[in-house]
Amino acid sequence: MIYEVIIRKSIQIITSDKQSEAEVIRRWASLLFNLLAHKIYSAHLLSQPIYFLL
């Protein structure tokens, strides 16, 4: 599943960098926003509002 791959990659990036806690939170917020935007976009393309809830 594409979401799992993205999340695993982000975990690797976050844990490999010695960043501050704020940076980690910012990266997760960005990741979650991108996943949500992708879900909305996909639902819009399919014209199936119920898809967004899955």
N, C-alpha and C positions, 0 to 999 in steps of 0.2 A: 504494500500500500504506500502511495506516494507520501502521505503525511508522516508515516513512521520513518521513512528515509530522511525526510527533512528534519524531523525532530532529533533523530540519532546524529545527523551531521551537526546540528546546532549544539548538541550536548558535547560532541567532540571538540568543536571550535571553542565553546565556552570553557571547558575543563582544560584545554591545552593552553589557553591564554591565562595569565595570572592577572585577571582584571578585577576591578573593584566590584563590590556587590551591586552598586548602582548600574554599572555597565552590563552585568549579567541580567538584571531585571529589565533593562532597556532592550536587550537583545531578545529576551523571551516575549516581551510586549510586542515587539516588531514582528516576530515570528507568528504569534497568535493572530495579530491583525492581518498579516498576509494570508494565513490559512482561512480566516473568516472571509476576507475579500474574495478569495478564490472560490469558496463555497457559494457565496452570493452570486458571483459571476457565472458559475456553472449552472446554478439554479435558474438564473435569468435566461441563459442560452437554451436550456431545456424547457423553459416555460412551465415548470412544474414546481410550484411553491412548496409542496410537501418535501421535495428533495432537500431543501434547506434545513429541514428538521432532522434529517438523517445524520 
